[in-house]
Amino acid sequence: MKRLLLLCSLVLLFNCKEEQKSLVKITAKTIKVDSTLSGDQNIEEVIAPFREKMVASINTVISYTPKDLVRTDGKLESSLGNLMADLSIERANPLFHKLTEKNIDFAMFNYGGIRAGIPAGEITNKHAFELMPFENSLVVVELTSDKIKELVTYLVENNKAHPLSKQVKLTVKNESSNLLVNDKPIDNSKTYFVLTSDYLQSGGDKMNFFKNPVNLYKLDYKVRDAIIDYFKSKDTLVSNLDGRFKKL
């Protein structure tokens, strides 16, 4: 009897032993995806109404511009960059004021964040999505005067047309620079409220001066939504180069 039990135990032990598996061969199959593939009619019937609605929405005319708006028509500022910064602060400041009873001092974004220009003529939702395809949101950072000076150093050294709002007047001559915010020089005893995107606030595009602010205010308002809301509020868009950032 004992021998029988021992034999049964050995059989169970070997049967329960995990089988070792190894890769023997890998096979692959190429499936060509092109116009020769036919769609599923049932799926097409479900999708069609949503597609038609989306196409109609994206092509809806929301404003007009008499001239091309681009990021390349100036060296240190641009018509499109000026417009983007100005419209963002116009749309965001009421939200910030309601939240804090304070006002935004100025806005700054990055040159690379402008992904497409807007050609002269009717403006649609499509133009807004092409201009800002990212899901970036607007935030306000409270910065010390030292951080503002770092911001100025970045602008001077970077030498690009980063979008700045009209509250800023930055003049560079030889090795010195002069910054005015709302026509006043920087006050070392003050902090400043600067509007930007959450991407840049986290140090995107090496804008590290936005990191670790005195306070950070999230407005829960996407940059693209601000652009669309502004466009819808204006029959005609107007934006010019006004010397808000220049080298003498």
Secondary structure by P-SEA (a helix, b strand, c coil): caaaaaaaaaaaaaaacbbbbbbcbbbbbbbbbcccccccaaaaaaaaaaaaaaaaaaacccccccbbbcccccccccaaaaaaaaaaaaacaaaaaaaccccccbbbbbccccccccccccccaaaaaaacccbbbbbbbbccaaaaaaaaaaaaaacccccccccbbbbbcccbbbbbcccccccccbbbbbbbccccccccccccccccccbbbbccccaaaaaaaaaaaccbbbbbbccccccc
